[in-house]
Amino acid sequence: MKNSTFKLGMTFDSADIFRKAVRAHAIMHKRDVKFKVNDKDRVRAVCNSDGCEWIVFASMLAANKKTFKVKTLNDNHTCTMVFKNRFVNSTRLAERYVNQWSVNPDWNFSGMAQQYARLWDYCAEVRRSNPGSTVQMKCRTVRGDDNPHFQRLYICLGDLKAGWRAGCRPILGLDGCFIKGHHKGQLLAAVGVDGNNQMYPVAYAVVESETKETW
């Protein structure tokens, strides 16, 4: 559902379609929205962020036992955006991309392969646009394939490097997390601590696994 704007008096063919519109709004606007009332006759959605009074309420029309009408609306978010959304799940992704997968079952994987092929261009652009940056990519060979295969990538942007040296404490914290999906691996990060005791990103790497060699 591309349109996520609500208006008083707006009608929806069913409660399910209204709920989908609420989910689309939360995803497109990056807001933490939840259903406070959710049954066959009425649906109320509110913003879950403290102090934000965004709300939309719709209920079933008496004359039509399927149509839902927006009867209460405060469409102004006063909260900040969130980047972890409860509505972004496997069901939502399937609905969003089912047409592409139906037409081209290999759509997802072929697109990724094309992106990996452009990594050399990406590395060159980082070096060009961020003087002083350190960018190192390593590829490996696979038996039966003459093309290089991506193995790992390390990036430390020049401005971040200079900022850490100039204004951060002389310590670094190291951590890693798993990368889920078709192309497995791990994301490693090095962070510092700035003058406000906040985390300061210094460098990151995408590697095949967390080992002494990759660190």
C-alpha positions in Angstrom: 0.0 0.0 0.0 1.7 3.1 -1.2 -0.6 5.8 0.3 -0.2 6.0 4.0 -2.0 9.3 4.6 -5.2 9.3 6.7 -8.1 11.8 6.7 -11.2 12.1 8.8 -14.1 10.4 7.1 -11.9 8.2 5.0 -13.3 4.7 4.4 -11.7 1.3 3.9 -13.4 -1.8 2.5 -12.5 -3.8 5.5 -10.8 -3.8 8.9 -7.9 -5.8 7.4 -7.3 -3.1 4.7 -7.3 -0.4 7.4 -4.8 -2.3 9.5 -2.5 -2.7 6.4 -2.7 1.1 5.9 -1.7 1.6 9.5 1.3 -0.7 9.1 2.3 1.0 5.9 2.2 4.4 7.7 4.4 3.1 10.5 6.9 1.6 8.0 7.0 4.6 5.6 7.3 7.2 8.3 9.5 5.1 10.6 7.3 5.5 13.6 6.7 3.1 16.5 2.9 2.5 16.1 0.9 -0.1 17.9 -2.7 -1.3 17.9 -4.4 -0.4 21.2 -7.9 -1.6 20.2 -8.1 -4.3 17.5 -11.3 -6.3 17.0 -13.8 -7.0 14.3 -15.8 -3.8 15.0 -13.2 -1.2 15.7 -9.4 -0.5 15.4 -7.5 2.1 17.3 -3.8 2.7 16.5 -1.6 5.0 18.6 2.1 6.0 18.6 4.0 4.1 21.2 6.6 6.8 21.8 6.4 8.8 25.0 4.6 12.1 24.6 3.5 11.6 21.0 -0.3 12.0 20.6 -0.6 10.5 17.1 -3.8 8.4 16.9 -6.1 7.0 14.3 -9.4 5.3 15.1 -11.8 3.6 12.7 -14.9 1.6 13.3 -17.5 -0.4 11.3 -20.3 1.5 9.6 -23.7 0.4 10.9 -25.2 0.5 7.3 -22.4 -1.7 6.0 -21.0 -4.5 8.1 -17.6 -4.5 6.2 -16.7 -0.8 5.6 -14.5 0.9 8.2 -14.5 4.7 8.6 -11.9 7.0 10.2 -13.7 8.8 13.0 -10.8 10.0 15.2 -7.5 11.3 13.9 -4.4 13.2 15.1 -2.0 12.9 12.2 0.9 14.8 13.7 3.8 12.9 15.0 6.0 14.8 17.6 8.3 11.8 18.2 11.6 10.9 16.5 11.9 8.3 13.9 12.7 4.7 14.8 14.7 2.2 12.8 13.4 -1.0 14.3 9.9 -1.6 13.3 7.6 -4.3 14.6 5.7 -4.4 11.3 8.7 -5.2 9.1 8.5 -9.0 9.2 8.5 -12.0 6.8 4.8 -11.5 6.0 5.2 -7.8 5.1 8.3 -8.5 2.9 6.4 -11.3 1.1 3.5 -9.0 0.4 5.9 -6.3 -0.8 8.0 -8.4 -3.2 5.8 -11.3 -4.2 5.3 -9.9 -7.7 9.0 -9.5 -8.4 9.7 -13.0 -7.1 6.9 -14.5 -9.2 8.2 -12.9 -12.4 11.8 -13.6 -11.6 12.5 -16.3 -9.0 16.2 -15.5 -9.0 15.6 -11.7 -8.8 17.0 -11.3 -5.3 20.2 -13.3 -5.8 21.0 -11.9 -9.2 20.6 -8.4 -7.9 23.1 -9.1 -5.1 25.6 -10.5 -7.5 25.5 -7.3 -9.5 26.0 -5.3 -6.4 29.1 -7.3 -5.4 30.5 -6.8 -8.8 30.5 -3.0 -8.2 32.4 -3.1 -4.9 35.6 -2.1 -6.6 33.9 1.0 -7.9 32.6 1.7 -4.4 36.0 1.4 -2.9 37.5 3.8 -5.4 34.7 6.3 -4.8 35.3 6.1 -1.0 39.0 6.8 -1.5 38.2 9.7 -3.9 35.5 11.4 -1.9 37.0 10.8 1.6 40.7 11.7 1.5 42.7 9.8 4.0 40.4 6.8 4.2 41.6 3.3 4.4 39.8 0.8 2.3 40.9 -2.8 1.9 39.0 -5.5 0.1 40.1 -9.1 -0.3 38.8 -11.6 -2.8 39.3 -15.3 -3.0 39.3 -17.9 -5.9 36.8 -20.7 -6.2 37.6 -24.0 -7.9 36.0 -24.1 -11.3 35.4 -20.3 -11.5 37.9 -17.8 -12.8 36.1 -14.8 -11.4 37.2 -13.4 -8.0 34.8 -14.0 -5.1 34.3 -11.4 -2.3 35.8 -12.4 1.0 36.1 -9.4 3.2 36.0 -5.6 3.2 37.5 -3.1 5.7 36.7 0.6 5.7 37.9 3.5 8.0 36.8 6.9 6.7 39.4 9.6 6.8 37.3 12.2 8.7 36.3 9.6 11.4 40.0 8.6 11.7 41.0 12.2 12.2 38.2 12.9 14.6 39.1 10.0 16.8 42.7 11.1 17.0 41.8 14.7 17.7 38.9 14.5 20.2 38.4 11.0 21.5 39.9 9.0 24.3 42.8 6.7 23.3 40.8 3.5 23.6 38.9 1.4 21.1 36.0 -1.1 21.7 35.6 -4.0 19.4 32.5 -6.0 18.7 30.9 -8.1 16.0 27.4 -9.4 14.9 26.2 -12.0 12.5 24.9 -11.0 9.0 21.7 -13.0 8.2 20.4 -13.7 4.8 21.6 -15.5 1.6 25.2 -14.2 2.0 26.3 -15.1 5.5 29.2 -13.4 7.3 29.9 -11.1 10.2 30.0 -7.3 10.7 32.9 -6.2 12.8 33.1 -2.7 14.3 35.7 -0.5 16.1 34.2 2.3 18.2 35.7 5.0 20.4 34.4 7.2 23.2 34.1 11.0 22.5 34.2 13.9 25.0 30.5 13.4 25.8 31.0 9.7 26.7 29.1 8.8 23.5 30.1 6.0 21.1 32.2 7.2 18.2 32.4 5.0 15.1 35.9 4.5 13.8 36.0 1.6 11.4 34.0 -1.4 10.3 34.5 -4.6 8.3 32.4 -7.2 6.6 34.1 -10.6 7.0 33.4 -14.3 6.4 33.8 -15.1 10.2 35.1 -13.5 13.4 38.7 -14.8 13.8 42.1 -13.6 14.8 43.0 -13.1 11.2 39.9 -11.0 10.3 40.3 -8.8 13.3 
